[in-house]
Amino acid sequence: MTAPPSGIGHLPLPRWAYVPGQSKEAAADYDTLAQIAALVPARFQGYVPARHPALRYGMALNDHGYFWESQEILEAVWAAAPQGGRERILLRACILITTANLRLRMQKPHVAVRLFGEALGELEALGMRNVGGAGFADSFPVAALAGLVKAKLEQPQLAKAGCVAFAAAGRT
């Protein structure tokens, strides 16, 4: 098993990065993902803490090329986030970004462009909402992430290797 990336403590990485239709393994490493998903409460109260281990793990998975797995974990966190909260908007943008990264790996750049565009729309909508809480969306560098997505969309050809990494936006 691979050592975990910094920032996610003792949580193990999946044994392989699953790519639908391309992975040699029959399925994703559901056993590892289940360990992390079990850390997500049924509902977060008020906001999603920026330091929650499942959230940090899902973000780190994206940055280490585990795009499908990142999407799965971030969707679990999103489902537990308070309805109508800023965290849900940011999590949706992050899910769209990691899904776009996966589509780039699958050599589907047109789909990736659409997904990056949707993520940028979510990030811009988030920028118009009130700030001032203690949640994930209040401490995350949203403008920097939006800048990374814009730069990616401005590339003449989206590169398979050039994913949008959350850590590149700043503190995650």
Backbone as CSV, one residue per row, in Angstrom:
resi,resn,N_x,N_y,N_z,CA_x,CA_y,CA_z,C_x,C_y,C_z
1,MET,0.845,-1.178,0.000,0.000,0.000,0.000,0.891,1.243,0.000
2,THR,0.490,2.245,-0.710,1.254,3.476,-0.842,1.125,4.325,0.416
3,ALA,2.209,5.037,0.743,2.175,5.930,1.902,1.223,7.090,1.612
4,PRO,0.516,7.557,2.646,-0.409,8.668,2.420,0.338,9.965,2.174
5,PRO,-0.254,10.870,1.376,0.365,12.171,1.180,0.293,12.990,2.454
6,SER,1.155,13.975,2.558,1.150,14.808,3.758,-0.199,15.504,3.890
7,GLY,-0.602,15.736,5.116,-1.849,16.442,5.362,-3.042,15.530,5.596
8,ILE,-2.888,14.223,5.377,-4.031,13.340,5.627,-3.709,12.284,6.681
9,GLY,-2.605,12.489,7.394,-2.279,11.630,8.519,-2.040,10.190,8.153
10,HIS,-2.673,9.303,8.879,-2.459,7.864,8.727,-3.397,7.210,7.716
11,LEU,-4.215,7.970,7.050,-5.186,7.397,6.120,-4.481,6.855,4.872
12,PRO,-4.761,5.618,4.498,-4.069,5.020,3.349,-4.622,5.503,2.015
13,LEU,-3.738,5.568,1.037,-4.188,5.855,-0.325,-4.817,4.596,-0.908
14,PRO,-5.707,4.759,-1.869,-6.219,3.569,-2.582,-5.047,2.833,-3.231
15,ARG,-5.229,1.553,-3.470,-4.147,0.737,-4.036,-3.880,1.063,-5.496
16,TRP,-4.844,1.661,-6.192,-4.679,2.066,-7.584,-5.673,3.174,-7.875
17,ALA,-5.384,3.956,-8.901,-6.302,5.003,-9.341,-7.240,4.397,-10.376
18,TYR,-8.500,4.396,-10.070,-9.506,3.808,-10.954,-9.847,4.794,-12.065
19,VAL,-9.866,4.297,-13.288,-10.290,5.080,-14.440,-11.355,4.250,-15.153
20,PRO,-12.612,4.697,-15.114,-13.680,3.908,-15.750,-13.347,3.563,-17.202
21,GLY,-13.478,2.289,-17.521,-13.241,1.811,-18.882,-11.785,1.633,-19.232
22,GLN,-10.868,2.010,-18.324,-9.451,1.904,-18.636,-8.642,1.164,-17.594
23,SER,-9.133,1.046,-16.379,-8.367,0.408,-15.308,-8.227,-1.080,-15.552
24,LYS,-7.033,-1.577,-15.256,-6.794,-3.012,-15.396,-7.528,-3.788,-14.296
25,GLU,-7.653,-3.164,-13.136,-8.381,-3.787,-12.043,-9.871,-3.769,-12.372
26,ALA,-10.590,-4.721,-11.847,-12.019,-4.844,-12.170,-12.836,-3.661,-11.656
27,ALA,-12.443,-3.133,-10.515,-13.245,-2.057,-9.916,-12.341,-1.167,-9.082
28,ALA,-12.915,-0.144,-8.558,-12.184,0.775,-7.689,-11.843,0.092,-6.372
29,ASP,-10.974,0.694,-5.617,-10.582,0.184,-4.307,-11.612,0.632,-3.271
30,TYR,-12.775,-0.005,-3.316,-13.887,0.380,-2.446,-13.574,0.173,-0.965
31,ASP,-12.727,-0.793,-0.633,-12.409,-1.039,0.775,-11.723,0.171,1.411
32,THR,-10.755,0.735,0.713,-10.062,1.908,1.239,-11.009,3.100,1.312
33,LEU,-11.792,3.305,0.265,-12.717,4.448,0.261,-13.765,4.328,1.358
34,ALA,-14.190,3.117,1.668,-15.190,2.918,2.723,-14.651,3.348,4.086
35,GLN,-13.358,3.137,4.319,-12.753,3.575,5.584,-12.873,5.086,5.749
36,ILE,-12.683,5.801,4.659,-12.715,7.257,4.710,-14.157,7.757,4.759
37,ALA,-15.016,7.174,3.942,-16.424,7.589,3.918,-17.064,7.404,5.296
38,ALA,-16.584,6.436,6.045,-17.123,6.194,7.392,-16.831,7.360,8.343
39,LEU,-15.871,8.204,8.006,-15.539,9.360,8.837,-16.519,10.515,8.653
40,VAL,-17.312,10.465,7.590,-18.245,11.551,7.286,-19.510,11.361,8.119
41,PRO,-19.912,12.384,8.879,-21.142,12.250,9.666,-22.372,12.255,8.765
42,ALA,-23.491,11.845,9.317,-24.739,11.881,8.548,-25.051,13.318,8.131
43,ARG,-24.788,14.290,8.984,-24.999,15.720,8.705,-23.945,16.516,9.452
44,PHE,-23.364,17.487,8.773,-22.516,18.462,9.448,-23.446,19.514,10.038
45,GLN,-23.133,19.998,11.214,-23.951,21.018,11.869,-23.391,22.406,11.577
46,GLY,-24.114,23.204,10.812,-23.727,24.584,10.547,-22.771,24.774,9.392
47,TYR,-21.711,23.987,9.336,-20.702,24.125,8.292,-19.836,22.864,8.249
48,VAL,-19.060,22.749,7.183,-18.098,21.647,7.057,-16.754,22.174,7.555
49,PRO,-16.203,21.573,8.604,-14.917,22.051,9.113,-13.815,21.888,8.059
50,ALA,-13.015,22.923,7.889,-11.940,22.898,6.894,-10.924,21.797,7.171
51,ARG,-10.788,21.392,8.410,-9.789,20.385,8.782,-10.393,18.983,8.898
52,HIS,-11.613,18.789,8.443,-12.221,17.463,8.550,-11.386,16.461,7.742
53,PRO,-11.053,15.301,8.327,-10.153,14.364,7.645,-10.678,13.840,6.306
54,ALA,-11.959,13.598,6.184,-12.487,13.097,4.903,-12.398,14.173,3.828
55,LEU,-12.672,15.409,4.192,-12.556,16.517,3.254,-11.115,16.671,2.788
56,ARG,-10.187,16.710,3.730,-8.766,16.859,3.389,-8.287,15.680,2.544
57,TYR,-8.765,14.500,2.852,-8.393,13.301,2.105,-8.899,13.397,0.663
58,GLY,-10.153,13.792,0.501,-10.716,13.915,-0.844,-9.974,14.944,-1.678
59,MET,-9.589,16.038,-1.060,-8.831,17.064,-1.771,-7.445,16.546,-2.146
60,ALA,-6.794,15.847,-1.224,-5.451,15.307,-1.482,-5.500,14.227,-2.565
61,LEU,-6.565,13.437,-2.596,-6.684,12.415,-3.641,-6.630,13.048,-5.022
62,ASN,-7.358,14.138,-5.218,-7.337,14.828,-6.508,-5.911,15.238,-6.864
63,ASP,-5.232,15.836,-5.905,-3.904,16.375,-6.166,-2.872,15.289,-6.438
64,HIS,-3.176,14.068,-6.052,-2.272,12.938,-6.283,-2.739,12.038,-7.430
65,GLY,-3.725,12.505,-8.200,-4.132,11.778,-9.398,-5.191,10.713,-9.201
66,TYR,-5.791,10.647,-8.039,-6.874,9.698,-7.767,-8.198,10.441,-7.977
67,PHE,-8.496,10.765,-9.211,-9.623,11.642,-9.509,-10.975,10.997,-9.227
68,TRP,-11.170,9.771,-9.653,-12.452,9.100,-9.427,-12.682,8.940,-7.925
69,GLU,-11.645,8.554,-7.222,-11.749,8.355,-5.771,-12.026,9.676,-5.056
70,SER,-11.370,10.746,-5.512,-11.603,12.070,-4.937,-13.065,12.460,-5.084
71,GLN,-13.594,12.237,-6.267,-15.008,12.550,-6.530,-15.914,11.802,-5.557
72,GLU,-15.645,10.540,-5.347,-16.474,9.738,-4.439,-16.460,10.286,-3.012
73,ILE,-15.290,10.610,-2.502,-15.175,11.109,-1.128,-15.788,12.509,-1.011
74,LEU,-15.490,13.376,-1.976,-16.051,14.730,-1.915,-17.570,14.709,-2.042
75,GLU,-18.118,13.781,-2.806,-19.579,13.662,-2.889,-20.176,13.239,-1.555
76,ALA,-19.486,12.386,-0.810,-19.972,11.976,0.518,-19.977,13.176,1.467
77,VAL,-18.934,13.994,1.408,-18.867,15.194,2.251,-19.953,16.174,1.824
78,TRP,-20.111,16.365,0.508,-21.137,17.265,-0.016,-22.528,16.856,0.481
79,ALA,-22.814,15.559,0.451,-24.133,15.069,0.862,-24.419,15.368,2.333
80,ALA,-23.375,15.451,3.153,-23.552,15.724,4.585,-23.491,17.217,4.912
81,ALA,-23.089,18.033,3.940,-22.967,19.478,4.169,-24.350,20.104,4.333
82,PRO,-24.439,21.167,5.122,-25.732,21.833,5.329,-26.330,22.342,4.016
83,GLN,-27.621,22.132,3.862,-28.346,22.609,2.679,-28.225,24.114,2.580
84,GLY,-27.988,24.604,1.368,-27.937,26.039,1.138,-26.678,26.717,1.633
85,GLY,-25.735,25.950,2.162,-24.515,26.550,2.692,-23.462,26.792,1.629
86,ARG,-22.523,27.652,1.965,-21.425,27.965,1.053,-20.568,26.732,0.774
87,GLU,-20.448,25.853,1.765,-19.640,24.653,1.569,-20.184,23.781,0.444
88,ARG,-21.501,23.699,0.337,-22.084,22.882,-0.739,-21.704,23.432,-2.119
89,ILE,-21.669,24.748,-2.248,-21.291,25.352,-3.526,-19.828,25.039,-3.830
90,LEU,-18.953,25.254,-2.852,-17.530,24.995,-3.065,-17.277,23.510,-3.310
91,LEU,-17.937,22.658,-2.569,-17.761,21.218,-2.783,-18.231,20.807,-4.168
92,ARG,-19.331,21.379,-4.618,-19.793,21.062,-5.983,-18.744,21.491,-7.002
93,ALA,-18.157,22.662,-6.826,-17.096,23.116,-7.731,-15.906,22.159,-7.694
94,CYS,-15.530,21.730,-6.500,-14.405,20.797,-6.369,-14.716,19.454,-7.026
95,ILE,-15.927,18.978,-6.871,-16.342,17.724,-7.508,-16.289,17.870,-9.027
96,LEU,-16.764,18.990,-9.540,-16.707,19.239,-10.983,-15.262,19.283,-11.481
97,ILE,-14.373,19.885,-10.702,-12.964,19.972,-11.090,-12.328,18.584,-11.116
98,THR,-12.554,17.804,-10.082,-11.930,16.476,-10.056,-12.514,15.580,-11.156
99,THR,-13.792,15.765,-11.465,-14.407,15.002,-12.559,-13.826,15.452,-13.904
100,ALA,-13.590,16.748,-14.051,-12.955,17.254,-15.274,-11.539,16.703,-15.406
101,ASN,-10.806,16.656,-14.292,-9.464,16.069,-14.329,-9.521,14.610,-14.788
102,LEU,-10.517,13.875,-14.290,-10.686,12.486,-14.707,-10.975,12.407,-16.205
103,ARG,-11.827,13.280,-16.703,-12.148,13.264,-18.142,-10.922,13.594,-18.989
104,LEU,-10.042,14.455,-18.485,-8.790,14.702,-19.200,-7.958,13.431,-19.277
105,ARG,-7.874,12.721,-18.160,-7.123,11.462,-18.155,-7.738,10.468,-19.135
106,MET,-9.051,10.522,-19.285,-9.751,9.607,-20.198,-9.717,10.114,-21.643
107,GLN,-9.006,11.226,-21.860,-8.864,11.841,-23.181,-10.212,12.300,-23.749
108,LYS,-10.973,12.962,-22.900,-12.256,13.554,-23.285,-12.213,15.052,-22.969
109,PRO,-11.385,15.801,-23.727,-11.188,17.220,-23.397,-12.441,18.067,-23.538
110,HIS,-13.332,17.744,-24.455,-14.544,18.558,-24.619,-15.437,18.465,-23.385
111,VAL,-15.518,17.280,-22.812,-16.294,17.102,-21.580,-15.603,17.850,-20.444
112,ALA,-14.277,17.765,-20.390,-13.519,18.449,-19.339,-13.737,19.958,-19.411
113,VAL,-13.747,20.523,-20.615,-13.981,21.965,-20.774,-15.337,22.346,-20.203
114,ARG,-16.356,21.566,-20.506,-17.698,21.856,-19.990,-17.714,21.800,-18.462
115,LEU,-17.072,20.768,-17.897,-17.053,20.609,-16.443,-16.257,21.716,-15.760
116,PHE,-15.106,22.069,-16.331,-14.330,23.188,-15.777,-15.146,24.475,-15.836
117,GLY,-15.885,24.681,-16.924,-16.736,25.862,-17.050,-17.823,25.900,-15.988
118,GLU,-18.440,24.756,-15.722,-19.456,24.689,-14.668,-18.837,24.969,-13.303
119,ALA,-17.637,24.421,-13.071,-16.951,24.652,-11.793,-16.645,26.141,-11.616
120,LEU,-16.202,26.780,-12.681,-15.911,28.206,-12.621,-17.175,28.993,-12.291
121,GLY,-18.299,28.608,-12.866,-19.571,29.256,-12.542,-19.913,29.122,-11.074
122,GLU,-19.687,27.940,-10.507,-19.949,27.722,-9.075,-19.022,28.590,-8.218
123,LEU,-17.742,28.645,-8.605,-16.785,29.454,-7.840,-17.137,30.932,-7.901
124,GLU,-17.587,31.401,-9.056,-17.997,32.801,-9.174,-19.254,33.077,-8.357
125,ALA,-20.189,32.140,-8.345,-21.397,32.294,-7.519,-21.028,32.318,-6.037
126,LEU,-20.079,31.514,-5.660,-19.640,31.473,-4.272,-19.031,32.801,-3.862
127,GLY,-18.292,33.423,-4.775,-17.671,34.713,-4.481,-18.674,35.812,-4.189
128,MET,-19.912,35.650,-4.654,-20.950,36.664,-4.419,-21.711,36.438,-3.125
129,ARG,-21.469,35.297,-2.469,-22.178,34.995,-1.220,-21.427,35.570,-0.034
130,ASN,-22.140,35.832,1.041,-21.547,36.385,2.258,-20.478,35.462,2.817
131,VAL,-19.441,36.084,3.352,-18.348,35.366,3.989,-18.397,35.701,5.474
132,GLY,-17.806,34.852,6.274,-17.728,35.199,7.681,-17.996,34.060,8.627
133,GLY,-17.883,32.858,8.176,-18.091,31.721,9.060,-16.782,31.022,9.357
134,ALA,-16.909,29.830,9.897,-15.735,29.047,10.275,-15.599,27.788,9.427
135,GLY,-16.292,27.753,8.324,-16.290,26.543,7.514,-15.224,26.506,6.440
136,PHE,-15.225,25.411,5.738,-14.308,25.134,4.642,-14.315,26.256,3.612
137,ALA,-15.488,26.715,3.213,-15.604,27.743,2.172,-15.075,29.095,2.647
138,ASP,-15.027,29.306,3.953,-14.558,30.585,4.481,-13.039,30.653,4.559
139,SER,-12.369,29.510,4.565,-10.910,29.513,4.681,-10.216,29.092,3.388
140,PHE,-10.983,28.667,2.393,-10.392,28.180,1.153,-10.125,29.336,0.194
141,PRO,-8.991,29.328,-0.519,-8.673,30.405,-1.472,-9.470,30.256,-2.772
142,VAL,-10.734,30.619,-2.714,-11.663,30.439,-3.836,-11.196,31.211,-5.066
143,ALA,-10.770,32.459,-4.887,-10.340,33.275,-6.028,-9.125,32.646,-6.719
144,ALA,-8.207,32.103,-5.938,-7.023,31.466,-6.524,-7.417,30.221,-7.314
145,LEU,-8.347,29.435,-6.773,-8.803,28.250,-7.494,-9.515,28.650,-8.782
146,ALA,-10.337,29.677,-8.715,-11.014,30.173,-9.924,-9.980,30.605,-10.959
147,GLY,-8.901,31.231,-10.521,-7.835,31.634,-11.428,-7.170,30.446,-12.106
148,LEU,-6.963,29.363,-11.344,-6.381,28.149,-11.923,-7.303,27.544,-12.982
149,VAL,-8.589,27.523,-12.695,-9.555,26.960,-13.642,-9.609,27.823,-14.901
150,LYS,-9.635,29.145,-14.722,-9.638,30.053,-15.883,-8.403,29.828,-16.743
151,ALA,-7.240,29.707,-16.097,-5.991,29.485,-16.842,-6.043,28.169,-17.604
152,LYS,-6.620,27.166,-16.985,-6.750,25.866,-17.662,-7.645,26.006,-18.886
153,LEU,-8.746,26.714,-18.750,-9.679,26.886,-19.864,-9.097,27.735,-20.985
154,GLU,-8.121,28.575,-20.678,-7.505,29.417,-21.699,-6.440,28.690,-22.515
155,GLN,-6.054,27.490,-22.077,-5.058,26.728,-22.834,-5.645,26.324,-24.181
156,PRO,-4.845,26.421,-25.261,-5.373,26.056,-26.575,-5.780,24.577,-26.657
157,GLN,-5.026,23.727,-26.015,-5.390,22.309,-25.942,-5.193,21.874,-24.500
158,LEU,-6.208,21.286,-23.929,-6.083,20.828,-22.554,-5.188,19.600,-22.522
159,ALA,-4.177,19.645,-21.682,-3.235,18.536,-21.578,-3.728,17.490,-20.598
160,LYS,-3.553,16.243,-20.966,-3.943,15.125,-20.116,-3.203,15.191,-18.771
161,ALA,-1.938,15.558,-18.809,-1.111,15.558,-17.596,-1.348,16.773,-16.707
162,GLY,-1.896,17.837,-17.257,-2.013,19.074,-16.497,-3.316,19.206,-15.751
163,CYS,-3.480,18.525,-14.646,-4.730,18.615,-13.904,-4.753,19.893,-13.072
164,VAL,-5.933,20.281,-12.637,-6.092,21.390,-11.700,-5.982,20.800,-10.303
165,ALA,-4.943,21.221,-9.580,-4.693,20.717,-8.233,-5.175,21.734,-7.213
166,PHE,-5.863,21.261,-6.185,-6.384,22.162,-5.160,-5.252,22.809,-4.356
167,ALA,-4.204,22.071,-4.089,-3.086,22.611,-3.306,-2.416,23.776,-4.036
168,ALA,-2.487,23.782,-5.364,-1.888,24.875,-6.126,-2.605,26.199,-5.884
169,ALA,-3.843,26.127,-5.411,-4.610,27.340,-5.112,-4.188,27.944,-3.774
170,GLY,-3.474,27.180,-2.980,-3.060,27.673,-1.675,-3.392,26.652,-0.616
171,ARG,-3.686,27.114,0.542,-3.954,26.240,1.686,-5.214,25.420,1.464
172,THR,-5.112,24.081,1.628,-6.284,23.199,1.569,-6.360,22.365,2.820
